Amino acid sequence: MKRFLGTFGVCLVLGWAFLFFGGALIFENIWALLVFSALVLTILILLFEGQDRRIEELEVRVQALEELHRAEKEETL
């Protein structure tokens, strides 16, 4: 939850900076748009981070299985 709130805060600040420097001219309700865009960005970033973590865990598991397979092969020889 701390990672989510931290990522949300960073996205909120970046969104605010974008809207402050010209994005507010495009949209009428700046705060609703800012919170919504920060929420969407936060969710997307956390999804990609979660996928990255799962890929790393799978790489570790595959490496362990490969080592086990090599050890079994050496035992049979």
SVG drawing of the C-alpha trace seen along z (x, -y; Angstrom):
<svg xmlns="http://www.w3.org/2000/svg" viewBox="-15 -28 44 71">
<polyline fill="none" stroke="black" stroke-width="0.4" points="0.0,0.0 2.9,-2.3 4.2,-1.8 0.8,-2.5 0.5,-5.8 4.1,-6.8 3.5,-6.1 0.2,-7.9 1.8,-10.9 4.5,-11.1 1.9,-10.8 -0.2,-13.5 2.7,-15.9 3.7,-15.2 0.1,-15.6 -0.2,-18.9 3.0,-20.2 1.7,-19.3 -1.6,-20.9 0.0,-24.0 2.2,-24.6 -0.5,-24.6 -2.6,-21.5 -5.3,-23.4 -6.1,-25.4 -7.3,-22.2 -9.5,-20.9 -12.0,-22.7 -12.1,-20.9 -8.4,-20.7 -8.6,-18.8 -10.9,-16.0 -8.8,-15.5 -5.6,-15.6 -6.7,-13.0 -8.2,-10.7 -5.1,-10.8 -2.8,-10.2 -4.9,-7.3 -4.8,-5.8 -1.0,-6.3 -0.5,-4.7 -2.5,-1.7 -0.6,-1.2 2.8,-1.6 2.0,0.8 0.7,3.4 4.0,3.2 6.0,3.3 4.1,6.4 4.7,8.1 8.4,7.3 8.6,8.8 6.8,12.0 9.1,12.3 12.1,12.1 10.6,14.8 10.0,17.0 13.6,16.5 14.8,17.7 12.5,20.7 13.6,21.6 17.3,21.3 16.7,23.6 15.0,26.2 17.8,26.0 20.4,26.6 18.3,29.5 18.1,31.0 21.8,30.7 22.5,32.4 20.2,35.2 21.9,35.6 25.4,35.7 24.1,38.4 23.0,40.6 26.3,40.4"/>
</svg>
